[in-house]
Amino acid sequence: MFLRQLFLAGSISCLILLCLSGCTKSVPTADTAPTPSGEVRFIHSAASTGALDFTYLSLDWNVYVSAVSDAVYGYQYGYYDFRADNRTFQTYLANTNIAVANVAFYLTDNFRYSVLAVDLDATINPELIALADTLALPPDGKAFLRFLHASADAPTLDILHPDSTKLVSELAQYDASPYLTLDQGTYSFSVNSSSSEEELVVLDPVTVISGNNYTGVLSGSIDGLPGPVFNIKLYQETSL
C-alpha cells in the first residue's frame, strides 16, 4: 500500500485545457475548515518530467493526500482552499509512490499561493517553488504580469519589452520578478543573458487582457536538454 493516501470524498483534480483558463474551486475534504483558510494553485512547469501527482500533508491524518493527479507540463490546477497553518506539499511521479519534490511554508489566511514544479538540470528539481500571488487588481486598461525563471539551463536573464525597454534585470534561476503593469495587448518579449547582454531568444507572442493578473513562467531548455525548448507560458491568476 502506498504511504500516501490517494482518497478523497470528491476529487479536487481539475485539468485546465488552456493555460489561461481556470476551474471551479474545490475544498480538500481532509482539511476542511470554514475559516481561516488560504488558496493554492499547482503548476507543472518541469519540462524534463512527465505527468506528476501533487499532494498535501493532511493536518488531520498526517499522511499525504492527493490534490491533483496526472498533472501535465504546461498546465495549472486550482485554486483550492487549504486550512491556514504550516503546510507541506509534495509531488510524485504520476500513479507511483516515488516522491520527487516538496516544499513547506506557512499558508496565511485569505492569501493566494502558487506551487510550481520546476527543473534541475535534466530532471525535476527536488524542491517545489512556492510564490505568494497578488490580491491587487490592475488599473483600468492594464494587466499585471510577473516572470518566473524556471529553466534548467538558461543563465540569469534580462527581459525586454518589444520596444527594447528593459522590463526585468538579472532574473536568477527560480526567482520571480515583481508584478509589472502593462497595457492590454500582445507582446513578443526578448530574453537576454544578463552577463553578456546577448539576445538568447524572442519569445512567441503572448496576450494580456486588462483587469487580469498573470505569472509568465520561463521554462524549457536553451541549450538542447531533453524536453521542450525554452518558452513562456502565461498562467492567469484572476477569475479562477
N, C-alpha and C positions, 0 to 999 in steps of 0.2 A: 504494500500500500504506500502510495506517495506520502511523504511527510507533510506536504501541503495539502490542504483540503480544497477540493475543487467543486464545492457545492454551495449553492445559494437558493433561497426560495424562489427568486426570479433572477434570470441572468441580467447583468448590467452591461454585457458586451454589446456594442453597437458599432458596426462598421460604417465609417464615413466614406461614401462613394466618391466624393470630391473633396480635395483638401480644404476648400473654402466653405464647406457645408458643415452642419452640426447634427447632433442627435439629441433626443429628449433626455433630460437629466434623470438619473435613477439613483436610489439610495441603497448602498450595500447593506444587506439585512443584518450582517454580523455586528455592525457598529451603529445601528440606527439610534439616533438621538435627535429630538426636535431642536434643541439648542444646547450648547453652542456648536457650530459646525462651519467648515470651510469647503471649498470646491477644488477638485483636482481633475485635470485632463491628462491624458497619456499620448505621447507622440513617439512613433517608431521612426527614428532618423539614423539608425545604424545601417549604413549602406552595405556593409560586408555581411550582414546577418539575415537569415531567413525569418520566418514568422516567429513571433515571441508571445509569451503569455505574461501579462502584467498582473502582479498580485500585491496584496497588502497584508501586513501583520495585524490580525484581529486583536483589538483591545479586550474583547470578551473571552476569546478562546485561546489566544497565544499560539495560533497557527496561521500559516499563510493561506489566504482565501483569494479565489480568483476575482479579479476586477475586469480584465479584458482577455479573451482567449484569441489566439491566432491573429495577433496584430501584425499588420503588413507594413513594410517600409513605405514611407511617404504619406501615411495616413495618421489622423488624430482621432481620439476617442474620448468622449466626455463633453462637458464637465459632469463629475459625480460628487455627491455630498459625502464628506467624511467627518467624523467627530473631531473636534478641535482637541489636540493633545500632541505629544511626541509620537510621530508616525513613521513607520518603516515600510518602504515599497521595494519589491524585488521582482526581477524578470527571470523567466525560464525559457529555454528553447521550447517552442510550442509542443504541447502534448507530451512533455517529458518531465522528469524530476531533476533536470540539470539546471541549477541556478547559475546565472551568468552575470548579473549586475544588481546592485541595490543602492539605496540612498535613504537616509533618515534625516528628518527635520521637524521642527515644531510647526504644526499646522494651526494657524491663528484663526479665530472666529471671524467669519464674514470676509475672509481673504480668498483669492483665487490663485492657483498654482498650476504650473506645467511641469510634468515629469517626463524627461526625454531619454531614450536610449540612443547612444552615440557610439562612434567607432574609436578604437585604439589600434593604430597600425592596420593590419589586415584582418582584425577580428573585433568583436564588440568590447567596448570599454567595461571594466568590472564595476565602474561607478555610473549610476544614473545621474543626470543633471536635473536639479530642481530649481525652478525660477518662480519668483512671485510675479503675477500678472497685474497690470494696472487695472484699477477700477474706474479711472477717469475716462471721460469721453472727449473726443477731439472737438474743436470748434466747427461751426457750420462750414461745409465745403472741404473739410480737411479729414485726414486719416492719421492714426498713429501707427508707426512701424518701427520695430526694433529688429536687430540682426543677431543671430547666434552662430558662432563659428563651431561647426560640428564635423569638420572634415578631418580625416585621419592624417593626411599628409600635406595639407596646404600650410604655408607659413603664416606668420602674423600678417593681418590683412588691413588694407585701406579700401573703403567702399566709396565709389564716386557716383554722383548724380549724372544723368545723361548730358547735362550742360558742363560737366567736368568739375563741378563743385565737390569738394571732399565732404562727404556726409559723416563718415566714421574713420577714425585714425587708430592704427595699432590694435586691431581686434585680435586678441590672442585666442588660441585654441581653447574651446569650451567656455569662452566668455561671451556675454551678451552685451550689446550696446544699450545705451538709454533709448527710450522711445523717441522717435523723430516725428515731427509734424510735417506732413506732405499734403500738397493739393491732390484732390481726387484725380486719378489719371493712370496711364500705363507707362511703366518705366523699364528701361533696359540698363541696369546698373553695371558699372565696370568694377572689377576687383583687381587691385594691385598688390604686389608684395610691398609691405611697409618698409623693409630694409633696402631693397634695390629700386623701388618705385616702378618696377617692370609691370606692365599690364599682363595679368595672368589669363583673364577671360572676361568677355562681355556676356553677362547672363541673359538667358531668354527673358522676354518681356513678362512683367507681372503687373496686375492691375489692383489698385487700392480704391475702395469706394468710401465716399465721405460718411462720417459717423461711425466708422468701424476701426477696431484695433487689430493689429496683425503682428505675428512673430515670423520673420523670414529666416528660415534655417538653411545655412550653407553646409551642404554635406556632399558625400561622394569624393572621388579621388581626382587630384590634379595631376598625378604622376603615374597613372596606369595601374593602381592597385585593383584587385578583383572587385567587381561590383559596378554600380553606376558611376558615371563620370561626375565631376564637380557640378553642382547645380544648386538652385534656390527653389524652395517651396514656401509659399505663404500659408500660414495657419491662422484662420480668423478666430479671434477671441470673443467678439461680441455676438450676440444673438444665438448662442449655443444652448 
